[in-house]
Amino acid sequence: MRPAHLLLDVSVDPAVRGLLHTPENPSGDALILAHGAGADCNSPLLIALSEKFADNGYLVLRLDLPFRQKRPKGPPFGDAEKDRAGLRNAVFVMRQRVSGRIFLGGHSYGGRQSSMLCAAEPELAAGLLLLSYPLHPPRKPEQMRTQHFPQLQTPGLFVHGTRDPFGAFKEMEEALRLIPAKTHLLKIDGAGHDLGFKAKASAQELPGRVSDAFQAFFS
């Protein structure tokens, strides 16, 4: 039986720290998942997805972003550029461990920073997995976070709840038209920004739905 996870701590600047899920039957591909602004790599959503993807052969790193390495709690004030550098370093570290494709993404803030990094460096990752992309702050639809979308050449699977206050599902559909790369939007009915993961039934079902959609999109 494969171990649930292994601690990864690589001393680069910024450091790459997180938990590594090793597959029993590796496919040669890897996935890096970053947490949201109020969480860390021990987010139950990231744990469940990491376990599911590892079951499907992916080497998965759930990463603590640099801002969270500095502070155990609190939002990422002014740390976005360094957080993207941490994601870039994580890709380089994973390239030393797998021979296949490397996918990048995460929940909310982590996914947004992954997409911004890939817009600037289109060859960095084979694809993006973006969970609850924070399209705008709640109740502030005029503050759209799509400035980099027209430069995004990396294909991406977006997973979004129909009750997400950070962007209505219709808004997400319209925003994805700005992206020249291939995208797919997976709808999670009735879910908010946590993708309904606090509900027991959703917690059991969601990882499989995301994994199936990911496999279909990137196969």
Number of C-alpha atoms within 10 A of each C-alpha: 5 11 10 14 19 12 11 16 13 14 9 12 11 20 18 25 22 25 20 22 28 23 24 15 13 15 16 15 19 28 27 26 30 30 25 26 18 14 20 22 22 15 15 14 21 23 20 18 20 28 19 19 24 26 17 17 18 28 27 28 31 27 28 26 32 23 22 21 16 10 10 11 13 11 15 18 8 9 13 18 13 15 23 22 19 23 28 20 18 24 21 14 15 19 15 8 12 16 12 13 16 23 24 29 29 28 28 23 24 30 25 25 24 27 30 20 22 26 19 13 15 17 11 17 21 19 27 26 24 27 29 29 27 25 22 18 14 13 10 12 15 8 11 15 15 17 10 15 18 15 19 22 19 22 23 26 21 24 22 27 24 18 18 22 19 24 26 18 20 9 14 20 13 9 17 19 13 15 19 14 16 15 17 15 16 17 14 21 13 11 19 19 20 18 25 20 19 12 11 9 10 15 17 12 11 18 21 15 14 21 16 13 18 21 11 9 15 13 6
